[in-house]
Amino acid sequence: MKVKINLELTPAEAREMFGLPDFSELHQSLTADLMKKCQQDPQMAFDTFIKPAMQSGMSGFSAYQEMMSKFMNMSTGSTAKDKGSQ
């Protein structure tokens, strides 16, 4: 026997139903503090938050490019060693 129950709950109602803590006030406080700091010193905000995210994104993209290059080389039968000896 299968029983299927569909519940339409807001995130707050789901947290309450499962007994999870509500961190919405803490989240709002931290977000407001972060926005205040970003407005006071935009360069610090860039160096602290945006620049590291961009660098990690670029390293992820580079890893993706390398992986795709290896796949392409596998399909053609060539390797990095083959390219270096030509």
C-alpha positions as CSV (number, residue, x, y, z in Angstrom):
1,M,0.0,0.0,0.0
2,K,1.2,3.5,-0.8
3,V,0.1,6.6,0.8
4,K,0.9,10.0,-0.6
5,I,0.5,13.2,1.2
6,N,1.0,16.6,-0.3
7,L,1.6,19.5,2.0
8,E,1.7,23.2,1.0
9,L,3.9,24.9,3.6
10,T,5.9,28.1,3.7
11,P,9.5,27.6,4.8
12,A,8.7,29.1,8.2
13,E,5.8,26.6,8.6
14,A,8.1,23.7,7.6
15,R,10.7,24.7,10.1
16,E,8.1,24.9,12.8
17,M,6.7,21.5,11.9
18,F,10.1,19.8,12.0
19,G,11.2,21.7,15.1
20,L,14.0,23.5,13.4
21,P,15.2,26.8,14.8
22,D,14.2,30.1,13.1
23,F,17.3,32.1,12.2
24,S,15.5,34.7,10.1
25,E,16.2,37.5,12.6
26,L,19.9,36.6,12.8
27,H,20.1,36.4,9.0
28,Q,18.5,39.8,8.6
29,S,20.9,41.3,11.2
30,L,23.9,39.8,9.5
31,T,22.7,40.9,6.1
32,A,22.1,44.5,7.2
33,D,25.5,44.6,8.9
34,L,27.2,43.3,5.7
35,M,25.4,45.8,3.5
36,K,26.4,48.7,5.9
37,K,30.1,47.6,5.7
38,C,29.9,47.3,1.9
39,Q,28.4,50.8,1.6
40,Q,31.1,52.3,4.0
41,D,34.0,50.7,2.1
42,P,33.2,49.3,-1.4
43,Q,36.9,48.4,-2.1
44,M,37.0,46.3,1.1
45,A,33.8,44.6,0.0
46,F,35.2,43.9,-3.4
47,D,38.5,42.5,-2.0
48,T,36.8,40.5,0.7
49,F,33.8,39.0,-1.1
50,I,33.7,39.5,-4.8
51,K,37.3,39.0,-5.8
52,P,37.7,35.6,-4.1
53,A,34.4,34.5,-5.7
54,M,35.6,35.6,-9.1
55,Q,39.0,33.8,-8.6
56,S,37.4,30.5,-7.5
57,G,35.0,30.8,-10.4
58,M,37.8,31.2,-12.9
59,S,39.8,28.3,-11.4
60,G,36.6,26.2,-11.7
61,F,36.3,27.3,-15.3
62,S,39.9,26.4,-16.0
63,A,39.4,23.0,-14.5
64,Y,36.4,22.5,-16.7
65,Q,38.4,23.6,-19.8
66,E,41.2,21.1,-18.9
67,M,38.7,18.3,-18.4
68,M,37.0,19.0,-21.7
69,S,40.4,19.1,-23.4
70,K,41.3,15.7,-22.0
71,F,38.0,14.3,-23.2
72,M,38.6,15.7,-26.7
73,N,42.2,14.3,-26.7
74,M,40.9,10.9,-25.6
75,S,38.5,10.8,-28.5
76,T,41.1,11.7,-31.1
77,G,43.7,9.4,-29.5
78,S,46.2,12.2,-29.0
79,T,47.9,13.0,-25.7
80,A,49.9,15.9,-24.3
81,K,53.1,13.8,-24.9
82,D,52.1,13.4,-28.5
83,K,51.7,17.2,-28.9
84,G,55.1,17.9,-27.3
85,S,57.0,15.5,-29.5
86,Q,55.7,17.0,-32.8
